[in-house]
Amino acid sequence: MLKSILLLVAASCYIIIPTSYGDGLASEILPPETIGNKNVTLSINSSPFLIDNTHVGTQINFAVMDADTQQPLPDVTLAVSSFRGTNSLFGHIFKSDGGNFLIDIIPEPSGDVTIEDKGGAFASVFGQNSGSYDVKGPVFNSGGLYRFKIEILTMGSYNSQVSKSYNAAISIPETNQYEVQDSEYGKQNVTLIAYYDQLSNFHYDANKKTINFTMPFDWSDSNLKQVTVVHQEIKIPKTFGDFVVTKYNAYVNDVKLSDKAVSIDDYSANDLRIVHLILYKSDLTNIKNSGDSSQRMIYSLSPASEDNFPIEQFTRNAQYKVSLRWDPAKITPGNTTEFSFKILDPYLVNKTVNSLDYDFTVIEGSNYVIYHNTGKTSSDGSLTTIAVPFPSNYTGPITIGFEKLNGNSFADSEFSAIVSKAVKVPEFPTFSALILLGVLGFAVFLGKISVLNHKKI
């Protein structure tokens, strides 16, 4: 139905661009600085290096640019050193006639690190430097945070020597999938994506409904000064009903994370919910001061008992923001749920957009339409409420969709929820209840006879 592509808008809710170090992103743009008579910026990007659609390495792109024209500067020489944690991976002097550097890093299980100029021997003889290099060896063979010390040695001309140093970093994501067994929802595949370091000790506690895992982390003051953000992703199937909630409790080293550290993404993948755990400097400082500061982070994620209404989401074209709640909070089969919503201006706080045409749809799973209605939002900014009766024979994920807001086919948004099994209250069968009443009545009758006999005596 609705396929949201609002990735940039969503990302703006929980990601910031750092000024000096990577934070779980695959790219970084350093702020402009004056070098000589130029306003210069340095960018670093990474992407998977593919051969026949097989991920065999990582491609790193450095670019030294004129910040005013956004054009690469010619005849650039860079001294680049790379580090993973406290380990030095490689160091080399790279040259590029055009100011762009493409470095293909090809991991190998062992051996020495070798660096080859892909321009070839004749290029160097004629003084040509393509900026393309191969780095081979036991480097970049796992996900995590990689730091670079970069010094610009020449710029504009190979004869024009400068000296400017940068610290930068990028994160190579590492993905691990785990199969968990839940007593109510059966086998579920949970995926963890780590951007800072390798994760371990994954465990799902079915009784406490808690996902747990561990990541190494250096809590020293020197490291905390360098780290801007630590970012993890947890991908949860929308069929995993207990985890399709409006709010989570997340802990690191037994310290509860703030609400802003936990973000829910229901639109990047059809059948998956992505929970982002983003620790900013304030979170890291709080954890160090309040929790166990051993060289690790122990994560815990569980559904919160309370709901976090209203939940809000941008439309696909970022023209509006939909604010939604429903009552009762637990949707059950055979019962009616009231969905109440407002359409908001995305750039003005609590500013409603009134008298707006809408299409409202509730879909079972991803196919069958449970309910569909068209209408117009209220003219006074009050909540628009729609009562949806749910079939008695369905439990599982649902999609709550808003489409064609104000007639715009790109102004749509969707929310995920779950139809939970109704909790059965034990009842006595009619026949058993009659027997029980009869026994109680007979006991009362015997009690009265006993009292009368006692009075006669």
TORPA-543586 format. One record per residue (C-alpha): residue number from 1; residue in three letters; x, y, z. Coordinates in Angstrom, 2 decimals. Each point is the difference from the previous one (the first is absolute). Layout:
<atoms>
num,residuo,u,v,w
NUM,ALA,X,Y,Z .
...
</atoms>
This chain:
<atoms>
num,residuo,u,v,w
1,MET,0.00,0.00,0.00 .
2,LEU,2.03,2.91,1.32 .
3,LYS,3.71,-0.16,-0.73 .
4,SER,1.68,2.82,1.82 .
5,ILE,3.20,1.47,-1.32 .
6,LEU,0.34,2.72,2.60 .
7,LEU,3.42,-1.19,1.09 .
8,LEU,1.60,3.42,0.15 .
9,VAL,-2.81,1.44,2.06 .
10,ALA,0.04,-2.98,2.32 .
11,ALA,3.75,0.15,0.34 .
12,SER,-0.19,3.63,1.00 .
13,CYS,-1.93,-1.05,3.09 .
14,TYR,2.85,-1.95,1.50 .
15,ILE,3.31,0.58,-1.80 .
16,ILE,2.31,2.98,0.08 .
17,ILE,3.13,0.59,-2.04 .
18,PRO,3.06,0.09,2.25 .
19,THR,2.70,2.64,-0.22 .
20,SER,3.04,-2.14,0.55 .
21,TYR,-0.74,-3.69,0.45 .
22,GLY,-2.29,-2.61,-1.57 .
23,ASP,-3.07,-1.02,1.93 .
24,GLY,-1.45,-3.08,-1.62 .
25,LEU,-0.31,1.51,-3.47 .
26,ALA,1.62,-1.13,-3.22 .
27,SER,1.09,3.56,-0.81 .
28,GLU,1.24,3.18,1.56 .
29,ILE,0.45,3.55,-1.26 .
30,LEU,2.38,2.08,2.05 .
31,PRO,-0.73,3.72,0.47 .
32,PRO,1.77,2.48,-2.30 .
33,GLU,3.35,1.40,1.08 .
34,THR,2.35,2.52,-1.58 .
35,ILE,3.14,-1.47,-1.51 .
36,GLY,2.16,2.62,-1.69 .
37,ASN,-2.45,2.19,-1.90 .
38,LYS,-2.63,-2.73,-0.43 .
39,ASN,-3.06,-0.99,2.01 .
40,VAL,0.45,-3.79,0.03 .
41,THR,-2.12,-2.93,1.14 .
42,LEU,0.85,-3.70,0.16 .
43,SER,-2.58,-2.74,-0.52 .
44,ILE,0.30,-3.71,0.62 .
45,ASN,-2.49,-2.62,-1.22 .
46,SER,-0.17,-3.76,-0.01 .
47,SER,-2.02,-2.59,-1.88 .
48,PRO,0.11,-3.76,-0.54 .
49,PHE,2.55,-1.07,-2.61 .
50,LEU,-1.72,-2.53,-2.25 .
51,ILE,1.23,-2.60,-2.48 .
52,ASP,-2.77,-2.00,-1.68 .
53,ASN,-2.44,1.27,2.64 .
54,THR,2.18,-1.48,2.74 .
55,HIS,1.15,2.30,2.79 .
56,VAL,3.76,-0.52,0.04 .
57,GLY,1.14,3.25,1.54 .
58,THR,-0.58,3.67,0.62 .
59,GLN,0.62,3.00,-2.22 .
60,ILE,1.12,3.16,1.74 .
61,ASN,-0.32,3.34,-1.78 .
62,PHE,1.91,3.09,1.17 .
63,ALA,-0.62,3.35,-1.69 .
64,VAL,1.75,3.31,0.68 .
65,MET,-2.31,2.75,-1.25 .
66,ASP,-0.26,3.73,-0.31 .
67,ALA,-2.83,0.69,2.44 .
68,ASP,-1.21,2.99,-2.03 .
69,THR,-0.28,-1.73,-3.38 .
70,GLN,-0.40,-3.59,1.27 .
71,GLN,2.56,-1.09,-2.59 .
72,PRO,2.97,-2.29,0.80 .
73,LEU,3.36,1.73,0.16 .
74,PRO,2.81,-1.27,-2.28 .
75,ASP,3.38,-1.53,0.88 .
76,VAL,-0.82,-1.16,3.50 .
77,THR,2.34,-2.10,2.13 .
78,LEU,-1.38,-1.69,3.11 .
79,ALA,1.79,-1.86,2.78 .
80,VAL,-2.63,-2.43,1.31 .
81,SER,0.26,-2.28,3.04 .
82,SER,-2.85,-2.34,0.93 .
83,PHE,-0.82,-1.43,3.44 .
84,ARG,-2.47,-2.47,1.50 .
85,GLY,-0.16,0.65,3.71 .
86,THR,3.62,0.29,1.13 .
87,ASN,1.32,-2.12,-2.90 .
88,SER,1.71,1.65,-2.96 .
89,LEU,-1.16,-1.52,-3.29 .
90,PHE,2.00,1.79,-2.69 .
91,GLY,1.67,3.28,-0.88 .
92,HIS,0.85,1.35,-3.43 .
93,ILE,0.50,3.15,-2.06 .
94,PHE,-2.64,0.26,-2.74 .
95,LYS,-0.05,2.37,-2.98 .
96,SER,-2.81,1.11,-2.31 .
97,ASP,0.23,2.41,-2.92 .
98,GLY,-3.73,0.68,0.28 .
99,GLY,-0.37,0.18,3.79 .
100,ASN,-2.18,-3.13,0.17 .
101,PHE,1.30,-3.21,1.56 .
102,LEU,-1.58,-3.45,-0.51 .
103,ILE,1.53,-2.61,2.26 .
104,ASP,-1.24,-3.58,-0.34 .
105,ILE,0.71,-1.87,3.22 .
106,ILE,0.02,-3.75,-0.61 .
107,PRO,0.16,-2.04,3.23 .
108,GLU,2.21,-3.09,0.06 .
109,PRO,0.24,-2.51,2.87 .
110,SER,3.73,0.53,0.66 .
111,GLY,3.24,1.40,-1.36 .
112,ASP,1.40,3.48,-0.34 .
113,VAL,-1.93,3.05,-1.12 .
114,THR,0.84,0.98,-3.58 .
115,ILE,-0.98,3.24,-1.74 .
116,GLU,-0.04,0.26,-3.78 .
117,ASP,-0.53,3.07,-2.20 .
118,LYS,-2.59,-1.15,-2.55 .
119,GLY,1.25,2.59,-2.47 .
120,GLY,2.84,-2.39,-0.81 .
121,ALA,3.74,0.43,-0.42 .
122,PHE,-0.20,2.14,-3.15 .
123,ALA,-2.28,2.49,1.71 .
124,SER,2.59,0.61,2.70 .
125,VAL,2.76,0.32,-2.61 .
126,PHE,-1.92,2.78,-1.72 .
127,GLY,-0.89,1.59,3.34 .
128,GLN,-3.67,-0.87,-0.18 .
129,ASN,-1.88,-0.91,3.16 .
130,SER,-3.52,-1.35,-0.43 .
131,GLY,-0.77,-0.10,3.70 .
132,SER,-1.14,-3.64,-0.32 .
133,TYR,1.65,-2.55,2.30 .
134,ASP,-0.40,-3.59,1.18 .
135,VAL,0.69,-0.79,3.66 .
136,LYS,0.24,-3.73,0.69 .
137,GLY,0.62,-1.83,3.25 .
138,PRO,-1.59,-0.94,3.34 .
139,VAL,-1.84,3.33,0.31 .
140,PHE,-3.68,1.05,-0.04 .
141,ASN,-1.02,-3.64,0.36 .
142,SER,-2.75,0.72,2.54 .
143,GLY,-2.54,2.67,0.73 .
144,GLY,0.58,2.84,2.41 .
145,LEU,1.44,3.47,0.33 .
146,TYR,3.15,0.82,-1.99 .
147,ARG,1.92,3.20,0.68 .
148,PHE,2.27,1.90,-2.34 .
149,LYS,2.69,2.58,0.58 .
150,ILE,0.28,2.00,-3.21 .
151,GLU,2.57,2.67,-0.78 .
152,ILE,-0.16,2.14,-3.14 .
153,LEU,3.58,0.44,-1.25 .
154,THR,-0.60,1.68,-3.38 .
155,MET,-3.00,1.69,-1.56 .
156,GLY,-0.55,1.93,-3.23 .
157,SER,3.47,-1.03,-1.19 .
158,TYR,2.39,-2.74,1.02 .
159,ASN,2.55,2.78,0.52 .
160,SER,-2.34,1.85,2.37 .
161,GLN,0.65,-1.54,3.39 .
162,VAL,-2.53,0.42,2.82 .
163,SER,-0.49,-1.63,3.36 .
164,LYS,-3.48,-0.64,1.29 .
165,SER,-1.05,-3.00,2.13 .
166,TYR,-3.45,-1.54,0.46 .
167,ASN,-1.47,-2.77,2.11 .
168,ALA,-2.90,-1.83,-1.62 .
169,ALA,-1.79,-3.30,0.31 .
170,ILE,-2.51,-2.20,-1.77 .
171,SER,-2.03,-2.98,1.13 .
172,ILE,-0.19,-3.29,-1.88 .
173,PRO,-3.28,-1.71,0.98 .
174,GLU,0.09,-3.60,1.15 .
175,THR,-3.22,-2.03,-0.23 .
176,ASN,-0.88,-3.06,2.06 .
177,GLN,-3.29,-1.91,-0.03 .
178,TYR,-1.31,-2.01,2.93 .
179,GLU,-2.92,-2.40,0.26 .
180,VAL,-2.00,0.33,3.21 .
181,GLN,-2.77,-2.19,1.34 .
182,ASP,-3.00,1.70,1.55 .
183,SER,-2.69,-1.91,1.86 .
184,GLU,-2.83,1.93,-1.67 .
185,TYR,1.41,1.09,-3.38 .
186,GLY,2.27,-2.96,-0.76 .
187,LYS,3.27,0.32,-1.92 .
188,GLN,1.01,3.55,-0.89 .
189,ASN,3.14,1.31,-1.73 .
190,VAL,1.53,3.03,1.69 .
191,THR,2.78,1.88,-1.80 .
192,LEU,2.61,2.18,1.69 .
193,ILE,2.04,2.54,-1.98 .
194,ALA,3.00,1.43,1.82 .
195,TYR,1.74,3.15,-1.17 .
196,TYR,2.56,0.46,2.76 .
197,ASP,1.42,-3.42,0.87 .
198,GLN,-0.82,-3.69,-0.14 .
199,LEU,-2.90,-1.24,2.10 .
200,SER,-0.04,-3.17,2.08 .
201,ASN,-1.94,-1.90,2.66 .
202,PHE,-3.37,0.37,-1.70 .
203,HIS,-2.77,-1.43,2.15 .
204,TYR,-3.78,0.17,-0.07 .
205,ASP,-1.73,-0.47,3.34 .
206,ALA,-3.46,-1.33,-0.92 .
207,ASN,-1.35,0.42,3.53 .
208,LYS,1.07,3.63,0.39 .
209,LYS,-0.51,0.81,-3.72 .
210,THR,3.48,1.49,-0.16 .
211,ILE,2.63,0.12,-2.76 .
212,ASN,3.54,0.18,1.41 .
213,PHE,3.44,0.36,-1.60 .
214,THR,3.47,1.34,0.78 .
215,MET,2.51,2.25,-1.77 .
216,PRO,3.56,0.89,1.03 .
217,PHE,0.49,3.68,0.82 .
218,ASP,2.80,2.13,1.39 .
219,TRP,-1.43,2.25,2.73 .
220,SER,3.17,2.04,0.46 .
221,ASP,-0.30,3.79,-0.11 .
222,SER,2.27,0.17,-3.04 .
223,ASN,-2.28,-2.32,-1.98 .
224,LEU,-3.21,1.75,1.09 .
225,LYS,1.41,3.27,-1.34 .
226,GLN,0.34,-1.61,-3.43 .
227,VAL,-3.36,-1.78,-0.18 .
228,THR,-3.01,2.02,-1.15 .
229,VAL,-2.63,-2.76,-0.36 .
230,VAL,-0.20,-3.77,0.48 .
231,HIS,-2.71,-1.48,-2.23 .
232,GLN,-1.59,-3.48,-0.11 .
233,GLU,-2.96,-1.29,-2.01 .
234,ILE,-2.33,-2.80,1.04 .
235,LYS,-2.23,-1.38,-2.76 .
236,ILE,-3.13,-1.68,1.36 .
237,PRO,-2.61,-1.86,-2.10 .
238,LYS,-3.41,1.64,0.14 .
239,THR,-1.39,-3.45,0.78 .
240,PHE,1.81,0.12,3.37 .
241,GLY,-3.05,1.45,1.72 .
242,ASP,1.40,0.76,3.45 .
243,PHE,2.67,2.21,-1.60 .
244,VAL,-2.33,1.96,-2.28 .
245,VAL,-0.69,2.67,2.60 .
246,THR,-0.01,3.79,0.17 .
247,LYS,2.76,0.20,2.62 .
248,TYR,3.02,-2.00,1.19 .
249,ASN,2.11,-0.14,3.13 .
250,ALA,3.67,-0.02,-0.96 .
251,TYR,2.95,-0.29,2.37 .
252,VAL,3.78,0.08,-0.30 .
253,ASN,1.94,-1.27,3.01 .
254,ASP,-3.25,0.14,2.01 .
255,VAL,-0.46,3.71,-0.75 .
256,LYS,-3.31,0.80,-1.69 .
257,LEU,0.38,1.87,-3.28 .
258,SER,-1.91,3.21,-0.62 .
259,ASP,-2.98,-0.09,-2.36 .
260,LYS,1.94,1.93,-2.65 .
261,ALA,2.59,-2.79,-0.11 .
262,VAL,-2.61,-2.49,-1.31 .
263,SER,-1.54,0.55,-3.45 .
264,ILE,-2.51,-2.19,-1.85 .
265,ASP,0.10,-0.41,-3.78 .
266,ASP,-3.00,-1.84,-1.49 .
267,TYR,0.37,1.11,-3.62 .
268,SER,3.49,-0.99,-1.19 .
269,ALA,-0.98,-3.68,-0.36 .
270,ASN,-3.45,-1.47,-0.68 .
271,ASP,0.07,-2.88,2.46 .
272,LEU,2.49,1.33,2.54 .
273,ARG,0.08,2.60,2.73 .
274,ILE,3.41,1.60,0.56 .
275,VAL,0.77,1.25,3.50 .
276,HIS,2.93,2.43,0.06 .
277,LEU,1.99,0.35,3.20 .
278,ILE,2.01,3.21,-0.27 .
279,LEU,2.21,1.02,2.90 .
280,TYR,1.11,3.62,-0.10 .
281,LYS,2.74,1.55,2.13 .
282,SER,-2.45,0.84,2.79 .
283,ASP,-1.19,-3.64,0.10 .
284,LEU,3.57,-1.31,0.05 .
285,THR,0.98,2.34,2.81 .
286,ASN,-3.08,-0.97,2.01 .
287,ILE,0.73,-3.70,-0.42 .
288,LYS,3.62,0.42,1.05 .
289,ASN,-0.97,2.00,3.09 .
290,SER,-2.90,-2.25,1.03 .
291,GLY,0.72,-3.51,-1.23 .
292,ASP,2.60,-2.70,-0.31 .
293,SER,2.92,1.59,-1.86 .
294,SER,1.83,-3.25,-0.81 .
295,GLN,1.24,-0.23,-3.59 .
296,ARG,-3.36,-0.92,-1.49 .
297,MET,-3.59,1.03,-0.64 .
298,ILE,-2.68,-2.45,1.10 .
299,TYR,-3.20,0.78,-1.94 .
300,SER,-3.54,-0.93,0.98 .
301,LEU,-3.18,0.71,-1.98 .
302,SER,-3.56,-0.90,1.02 .
303,PRO,-3.54,1.22,-0.73 .
304,ALA,-1.16,2.70,2.43 .
305,SER,-3.15,-0.67,2.01 .
306,GLU,-1.30,3.50,-0.73 .
307,ASP,-0.86,1.40,-3.41 .
308,ASN,1.60,2.99,-1.63 .
309,PHE,-2.95,1.76,-1.62 .
310,PRO,-0.30,1.89,-2.21 .
311,ILE,2.41,-1.50,-2.50 .
312,GLU,1.01,2.29,-2.84 .
313,GLN,1.39,-0.54,-3.46 .
314,PHE,0.75,2.12,-3.05 .
315,THR,-1.73,-0.63,-3.29 .
316,ARG,2.07,-1.34,-2.83 .
317,ASN,0.47,3.44,-1.55 .
318,ALA,0.58,1.72,3.40 .
319,GLN,-2.99,2.27,-0.68 .
320,TYR,-1.88,-1.03,3.16 .
321,LYS,0.46,-1.83,3.26 .
322,VAL,-2.62,-2.48,1.22 .
323,SER,-0.65,-0.23,3.74 .
324,LEU,-1.83,-3.21,0.96 .
325,ARG,-1.34,-1.76,3.10 .
326,TRP,-2.46,-2.83,0.55 .
327,ASP,-2.22,-1.23,2.81 .
328,PRO,0.13,-2.53,1.49 .
329,ALA,3.78,-0.16,-0.34 .
330,LYS,-0.17,-3.79,-0.35 .
331,ILE,-1.77,-0.93,-3.23 .
332,THR,-1.82,-3.34,0.30 .
333,PRO,-2.03,-2.12,-2.45 .
334,GLY,-3.75,0.36,-0.01 .
335,ASN,0.11,3.44,1.63 .
336,THR,-0.17,3.60,-1.20 .
337,THR,2.98,2.36,0.24 .
338,GLU,-0.29,3.76,-0.34 .
339,PHE,2.80,1.63,-2.02 .
340,SER,0.39,3.75,0.60 .
341,PHE,2.32,2.20,-2.02 .
342,LYS,1.03,3.50,-0.98 .
343,ILE,1.87,1.21,-3.05 .
344,LEU,2.77,2.40,1.04 .
345,ASP,2.24,2.52,-1.70 .
346,PRO,3.43,-1.68,0.14 .
347,TYR,1.86,3.24,0.66 .
348,LEU,-2.25,1.77,2.53 .
349,VAL,-0.45,-1.42,3.49 .
350,ASN,-3.55,-1.32,0.63 .
351,LYS,-1.37,1.82,-3.05 .
352,THR,-2.85,-2.07,-1.47 .
353,VAL,-0.97,-0.02,-3.67 .
354,ASN,-3.79,0.02,0.01 .
355,SER,-2.73,-1.04,-2.46 .
356,LEU,2.36,-2.33,-1.85 .
357,ASP,-1.17,-2.88,-2.24 .
358,TYR,1.39,-3.42,0.97 .
359,ASP,-0.16,-3.71,-0.79 .
360,PHE,0.22,-2.18,3.13 .
361,THR,0.68,-3.74,-0.29 .
362,VAL,0.69,-2.84,2.43 .
363,ILE,1.64,-3.01,-1.62 .
364,GLU,0.34,-3.51,1.39 .
365,GLY,3.63,-1.06,-0.42 .
366,SER,0.90,1.60,-3.33 .
367,ASN,-2.93,-1.00,-2.23 .
368,TYR,-3.55,-0.26,1.33 .
369,VAL,-1.85,3.27,0.64 .
370,ILE,-1.79,-0.10,3.36 .
371,TYR,-1.37,3.51,-0.23 .
372,HIS,0.07,2.92,-2.42 .
373,ASN,-1.49,3.46,0.30 .
374,THR,0.32,3.35,-1.73 .
375,GLY,-0.83,3.28,1.63 .
376,LYS,1.10,3.45,1.06 .
377,THR,1.77,0.96,3.21 .
378,SER,-1.67,2.30,2.49 .
379,SER,-0.21,3.71,-0.71 .
380,ASP,0.93,1.09,3.53 .
381,GLY,3.20,-2.01,0.60 .
382,SER,-1.67,-2.62,2.21 .
383,LEU,0.70,-3.69,-0.34 .
384,THR,-1.62,-1.94,-2.81 .
385,THR,-1.17,-3.37,1.37 .
386,ILE,-0.81,-3.14,-1.98 .
387,ALA,-1.42,-3.16,1.61 .
388,VAL,1.36,-3.19,-1.59 .
389,PRO,-1.59,-3.39,0.78 .
390,PHE,2.58,-2.78,-0.17 .
391,PRO,-0.86,-3.50,-1.20 .
392,SER,-0.16,-2.69,2.67 .
393,ASN,2.15,-2.46,-1.99 .
394,TYR,3.20,2.03,-0.45 .
395,THR,3.01,0.68,2.21 .
396,GLY,3.29,1.38,-1.29 .
397,PRO,1.53,3.13,-1.52 .
398,ILE,-2.07,2.78,-1.52 .
399,THR,0.90,3.11,-1.98 .
400,ILE,-1.84,3.26,0.67 .
401,GLY,0.31,2.10,-3.14 .
402,PHE,-0.74,3.61,-0.91 .
403,GLU,-0.04,0.78,-3.72 .
404,LYS,-0.72,2.87,-2.39 .
405,LEU,0.03,2.69,2.66 .
406,ASN,-1.48,3.08,-1.65 .
407,GLY,-0.17,-2.04,-3.21 .
408,ASN,3.78,-0.36,-0.30 .
409,SER,1.00,-3.57,-0.94 .
410,PHE,3.44,0.52,1.61 .
411,ALA,-1.44,1.24,3.30 .
412,ASP,-0.37,-3.36,1.72 .
413,SER,1.21,-1.64,3.17 .
414,GLU,-0.40,-3.29,1.83 .
415,PHE,0.19,-1.41,3.51 .
416,SER,0.44,-3.54,1.29 .
417,ALA,-1.96,-1.68,2.78 .
418,ILE,-0.99,-3.48,1.12 .
419,VAL,-3.33,-1.72,0.61 .
420,SER,0.70,-1.95,3.19 .
421,LYS,-1.69,-3.09,1.25 .
422,ALA,-2.78,0.83,2.42 .
423,VAL,0.71,-0.97,3.60 .
424,LYS,-2.57,-2.55,1.05 .
425,VAL,-1.54,0.41,3.45 .
426,PRO,-0.69,-3.44,1.53 .
427,GLU,-3.71,-0.70,0.29 .
428,PHE,-1.87,-2.86,1.66 .
429,PRO,-2.09,-2.07,-2.38 .
430,THR,-3.73,0.47,0.58 .
431,PHE,-0.53,-3.54,1.27 .
432,SER,2.94,0.20,2.39 .
433,ALA,-1.22,3.35,1.30 .
434,LEU,-3.41,-1.50,0.81 .
435,ILE,1.60,-2.88,1.86 .
436,LEU,2.16,2.41,1.98 .
437,LEU,-3.02,2.15,0.93 .
438,GLY,-1.86,-3.12,1.09 .
439,VAL,2.86,-1.14,2.21 .
440,LEU,0.28,3.45,1.59 .
441,GLY,-3.76,0.12,0.59 .
442,PHE,-0.01,-3.42,1.64 .
443,ALA,2.90,1.05,2.24 .
444,VAL,-1.94,3.07,1.12 .
445,PHE,-3.06,-2.19,0.71 .
446,LEU,2.06,-2.39,2.15 .
447,GLY,1.45,2.96,1.85 .
448,LYS,-3.47,1.27,0.91 .
449,ILE,-1.08,-3.43,1.28 .
450,SER,3.10,-0.20,2.15 .
451,VAL,-0.81,3.37,1.60 .
452,LEU,-3.60,-1.03,0.76 .
453,ASN,1.08,-3.27,1.63 .
454,HIS,2.50,1.90,2.10 .
455,LYS,-2.76,2.33,1.30 .
456,LYS,-2.21,-2.98,1.00 .
457,ILE,2.76,-1.50,2.04 .
</atoms>
